[in-house]
């Protein structure tokens, strides 16, 4: 479907508005002119009758009534006709006057008659002393003809005005839209990844909000692109080291001289593969969260049951490290996405198990709580490991941040610094409050996540 340009639409709408206004004005003027001209014509007929009557000499009774001469050519163009009657005889008359009386009853005053198929406006004036009656008339054809002439000139003038007005509006709109055309040309000439804000000097104020909104979108896209570039660069750096380690362990296993050396190298290789798989999984989770078109639908989820399932998944790893994992839970239901909440729990518990160390302790709790007058559910995962210094706790949720001085840098992923950033991102999606705190018996580290507005399980 073909769409007309804004320039054409504005010009056409303005022309139609002016045309409607002119038609209304023209109708009023025609009515007013008709009323005024009728009054003027009546006054003119009255004045002419008085003048003709005053100019008639005495002795008209002696004049014979003459026969009607042929009507002259162009008789309809005569603007006025008169007759002078004496004792029932038409003794004086104008060339265009009809043969019969203009006003047969000869009463003084105005009348409208049909003579020779035409409507006439006539006036009769009598002087009784001399017995003279003057009748003056004018054909309605003259009124209509003059009105037609006036309307024709008005229409011609209006057409000229409409043409000039349309040209002026077309030109003004075109000049006003030139900055927009220049802006379009600038966009077409831009490189694909040029996200600098647009500058459009002279742009009409009506288009300024559109350009501002577009610049805001460009800024958001630029931030997203920069964010993805940093993410890809950091991810490539983080993957390069594990892959190099895996290659080294594989080379050691190939060059091992004894079964014991080969088994030791293969064990280190297997551990490296697990760490690389964990890193890849977290990178994929992070990319999936960032690529989401919008927040997922939040449905009632039993957080307490989900905590039990995830803790059981880490029983083997905790047993290998001779760790004691305690769980304190009560029925807790929140609004959330079960897949994202599972990622959050796995990262928190994996973080605690890895850094509690051999013979360490891990405590997981899921309880109802009230924060600042808001009822909700608080999830806590604590350990008694080396902990995180107060100075670094504000940065532990940054991507790829590593706590200096730890034997295993990072927290939730064994070295990449991705796990807690995942936790923070998922907490933000669920409108949850997350904060670091001290671990078990004042040692180690703890992460507390508060989910507000939890539905009532009894309801």
Helices and strands as residue ranges (DSSP letters): H 6-55, G 60-62, G 75-77, E 81-86, E 89-93, E 109-115, E 118-127, E 132-139, H 140-176, H 178-189, H 205-255, H 259-291, E 299-302, H 303-313, H 315-320, E 324-329, E 333-336, H 338-356, E 361-371, E 374-383, G 390-395, H 419-429, E 433-438, G 440-442, E 445-452
